[in-house]
Amino acid sequence: MNNNFKTIIVFVVGVLLGVAVTGLYIHHCFTRSWVNSGNHKHAVDMLDSKLNLTADQKTKIEKVFDDAAPAMEAIRVGTNAKLKTIRDNNSTQVRLLLTGDQQKKFDVLKAEWDKKSNANDKGWHIPGLPQGPPPCGPGTMCSPVPDHSSQPGSK
């Protein structure tokens, strides 16, 4: 009986540890994607570590990413606008299928969803992460104007 109890305890602890580690890993993955989104520094650093870039190469590669950032941001904004149109159309169609009481409840739910969506303009709704878009600044895709002034080799 004592051996069975120990076996059960070890099994339960193992399952709990497995669940905890899996949760931490998933949170880490989402955190990493949130932090890295709109920021190409991680990509340049990875290329530097794998390819041993010179300072000149690193500066030029950073400029490539900076130059592409406005086009990528435009695609993101355009895609979000198209997705919003589809979501709004779906909501309208769903609402038409509901009874009067259901429509009232649905309207309250939709207002809550819209409020959350509008409070976070880039759509980042990952639990445990700060609300709002990733931090902006030089070297990020959400920076309005790339800033090369602080980089070595800039003119």
C-alpha positions in Angstrom: 0.0 0.0 0.0 2.8 2.4 0.9 4.6 1.8 -2.5 1.3 2.4 -4.4 0.8 5.7 -2.6 4.4 6.8 -3.4 3.8 5.8 -7.1 0.6 7.9 -7.2 2.3 10.9 -5.6 5.2 10.7 -8.1 2.8 10.4 -11.0 0.7 13.3 -9.9 3.7 15.5 -9.3 5.1 14.5 -12.7 1.8 15.5 -14.4 1.7 18.8 -12.6 5.3 19.6 -13.4 4.6 18.7 -17.1 1.6 21.0 -17.2 3.5 23.8 -15.6 6.5 23.5 -17.9 4.3 23.3 -20.9 2.4 26.5 -19.8 5.7 28.3 -19.2 6.9 27.3 -22.7 3.8 28.5 -24.4 3.9 31.7 -22.5 7.6 32.1 -23.5 6.7 31.6 -27.1 3.9 34.2 -27.1 6.1 36.6 -25.1 8.9 36.3 -27.6 6.6 36.8 -30.6 5.1 39.9 -28.9 8.5 41.4 -28.1 10.0 40.6 -31.5 7.1 41.8 -33.5 8.0 45.1 -35.2 11.6 44.9 -33.9 14.2 43.5 -36.2 17.1 43.8 -33.8 16.7 40.1 -32.8 17.0 39.1 -36.5 20.1 41.2 -37.0 21.6 39.9 -33.8 20.9 36.3 -34.9 22.5 36.9 -38.3 25.5 38.5 -36.6 26.0 35.5 -34.3 25.6 33.0 -37.1 27.5 34.8 -39.8 30.0 36.9 -37.9 29.0 40.2 -39.6 31.3 43.1 -39.9 30.1 46.4 -38.4 29.5 47.7 -41.9 27.4 44.6 -42.9 25.4 44.9 -39.7 24.6 48.6 -40.4 23.6 47.9 -44.0 21.4 44.9 -43.0 19.7 47.0 -40.3 19.0 49.6 -43.0 17.4 46.9 -45.2 15.0 46.0 -42.4 14.3 49.7 -41.7 13.6 50.4 -45.3 11.1 47.5 -45.5 9.3 48.4 -42.3 6.8 50.9 -43.7 5.7 48.4 -46.4 5.3 45.7 -43.8 3.4 48.0 -41.5 1.1 49.0 -44.4 0.4 45.3 -45.1 -0.4 44.7 -41.4 -2.8 47.7 -41.3 -4.5 46.7 -44.6 -4.9 43.2 -43.4 -6.4 44.3 -40.1 -8.8 46.5 -41.9 -10.0 43.6 -44.2 -10.3 41.3 -41.2 -12.4 43.9 -39.4 -14.7 44.2 -42.4 -15.2 40.4 -42.4 -15.8 40.3 -38.6 -18.3 43.1 -38.8 -20.2 41.4 -41.7 -20.3 38.2 -39.7 -21.6 40.0 -36.7 -24.4 41.6 -38.7 -25.4 38.2 -40.2 -25.3 36.5 -36.9 -27.4 39.2 -35.3 -30.1 38.8 -37.9 -30.5 35.2 -36.9 -31.1 36.0 -33.2 -34.4 36.7 -31.4 -34.9 40.2 -29.9 -33.7 39.2 -26.4 -30.7 37.5 -27.9 -29.9 40.5 -30.0 -29.8 42.7 -26.9 -27.4 40.3 -25.2 -25.3 40.0 -28.4 -25.1 43.8 -28.7 -23.7 44.0 -25.2 -21.2 41.3 -26.0 -20.2 43.0 -29.2 -19.7 46.3 -27.5 -17.4 44.6 -25.0 -15.4 42.9 -27.8 -15.2 46.2 -29.7 -14.0 48.1 -26.6 -11.2 45.5 -26.0 -10.3 45.6 -29.7 -10.2 49.4 -29.8 -8.2 49.6 -26.6 -5.4 47.6 -28.3 -5.0 48.8 -31.8 -2.6 46.1 -33.0 -4.7 43.2 -31.8 -2.3 41.9 -29.2 -4.5 40.1 -26.7 -2.1 37.6 -25.2 -2.7 36.9 -21.5 0.1 37.9 -19.2 1.6 40.4 -21.6 1.3 44.2 -21.3 -1.8 45.7 -23.1 -1.2 47.5 -26.3 1.2 47.1 -29.2 4.9 46.2 -28.8 7.2 49.0 -27.8 8.0 51.4 -30.7 11.2 53.1 -31.4 14.2 53.2 -33.7 14.7 49.9 -35.3 11.1 48.7 -34.9 8.5 48.3 -37.7 6.2 50.7 -35.8 8.7 53.5 -35.8 7.4 56.2 -38.3 10.9 57.1 -39.4 13.9 54.8 -39.3 16.6 56.3 -37.1 20.2 55.5 -38.3 21.9 58.4 -36.5 22.9 56.3 -33.5 24.3 53.4 -35.5 28.0 53.1 -36.3 28.9 54.1 -39.8 26.0 56.5 -40.2 26.5 59.8 -42.0 
